[in-house]
């Protein structure tokens, strides 16, 4: 294994919390990490183009396009319960208040290959007769202001927006995570950690798990690092974000985790939304 490893993950608190120890040389025998902080839309594209670093955080929805070149690691990602994306609309008398009223409307999403968007498309197929109008991709931190200001009819948001959307005067039309859980009984697969297949995946898995365990054992050590990348989030919001998205699945996907990933990607493939995957490549 090389003495240095290139990695790309988001500046969101869950990612910086998980990788803090490794990024700061606190994981024994691990190579130095060269970190690129990038929005999930960028890392999805880098992985699909084959131009990304050796290790990346991507959306599970983007996995079918990259599995031949990258291996899914069983840790470090974002998968859980009660942590799904939200579909938000503005307040006021002309706001969209029922799913069927989304027909023909403009919807903002954080990435065309995000899990949030894939869940939205599966949900919309059941709930929006006549289909959505225009899909507009924009950075996730711009979505809520665009909905609030009337530039977009509804917005699909992820991560810390779950804790802050009310401050923008927005309404939650649906919680796609709750819909998914009630429909399947499975947790929500959001973000995956992948590594190039010519690398030692077991070693990388061990270093990620060591980094996460350090974070759990020393929960305040990463505070300054997390907040410096948290896009001006209040400390209590950053902590809520970590508490929700960093969980047992972050240490080990386990059978429920792999079942959730398979269910999402197989259902999406059946709808023609993603390429079919080879189950043997998932593990």
HELIX and SHEET records of a PDB file:
HELIX    1   1 UNK A   13  UNK A   23  1                                  11    
HELIX    2   2 UNK A   40  UNK A   49  1                                  10    
HELIX    3   3 UNK A   60  UNK A   65  5                                   6    
HELIX    4   4 UNK A   99  UNK A  102  5                                   4    
HELIX    5   5 UNK A  115  UNK A  127  1                                  13    
HELIX    6   6 UNK A  140  UNK A  148  1                                   9    
HELIX    7   7 UNK A  161  UNK A  164  1                                   4    
HELIX    8   8 UNK A  165  UNK A  168  5                                   4    
HELIX    9   9 UNK A  176  UNK A  184  1                                   9    
HELIX   10  10 UNK A  201  UNK A  217  1                                  17    
HELIX   11  11 UNK A  223  UNK A  228  1                                   6    
HELIX   12  12 UNK A  235  UNK A  245  1                                  11    
HELIX   13  13 UNK A  248  UNK A  251  1                                   4    
HELIX   14  14 UNK A  254  UNK A  270  1                                  17    
HELIX   15  15 UNK A  279  UNK A  282  5                                   4    
SHEET    1   A 5 UNK A  32  UNK A  37  0                                        
SHEET    2   A 5 UNK A   4  UNK A   9  1                                        
SHEET    3   A 5 UNK A  55  UNK A  59  1                                        
SHEET    4   A 5 UNK A 188  UNK A 196 -1                                        
SHEET    5   A 5 UNK A  70  UNK A  72 -1                                        
SHEET    1   B 5 UNK A  32  UNK A  37  0                                        
SHEET    2   B 5 UNK A   4  UNK A   9  1                                        
SHEET    3   B 5 UNK A  55  UNK A  59  1                                        
SHEET    4   B 5 UNK A 188  UNK A 196 -1                                        
SHEET    5   B 5 UNK A  78  UNK A  80 -1                                        
SHEET    1   C 5 UNK A 134  UNK A 137  0                                        
SHEET    2   C 5 UNK A 106  UNK A 109  1                                        
SHEET    3   C 5 UNK A 154  UNK A 157  1                                        
SHEET    4   C 5 UNK A  86  UNK A  90 -1                                        
SHEET    5   C 5 UNK A 170  UNK A 175 -1                                        
END                                                                             
